Amino acid sequence: MPFMDFDSGLRPHEVKPELEYTRSLDFLIKDETEAVDGYVSAIALFEGNEEIVKKLTEIKAEEEVHIQELSKLLKLVSKSEEK
């Protein structure tokens, strides 16, 4: 199912594919960033419980890798839009 921009009211067939790609990746990056923020809060909450903090820190690092990977994809899409 194509990504839909609910804010603009545009239907998927009315959105240029490149714009749809950009918006979809932006959404995913925002989602991953919010997840990182959640892990930061949880790590602070579990301060003192080293086992849980260690695992949450590992998961947070994975989310940060996802952000980097998605950002690279966004750059690729942006380059293809310039052509």
C-alpha positions, 0 to 999 in steps of 0.5 A: 500500500502506498504511503499516504500523506494524511496532512495534505489530503492527497490520495496515493495516486496524486502524490509524485513517487519521489515525494512519497518516498521522501515522506515515507523515509522521513516518517520512518526516521521520525519514528526511529528517533522517537524510539531512541527518545523512549529508550533514553527515558527508560534507561534513566528510569532503570538507572541502578539496574545494570542488566536492564540498562545494558540491554536497553542501551544495546537496543537504543544503539540498534535504533540509532543504526536504523536512523543512519541507514534510513538517512542514507536512503533518504540521501539516495532518494534526494539525489535521484529526485535531482536528476 
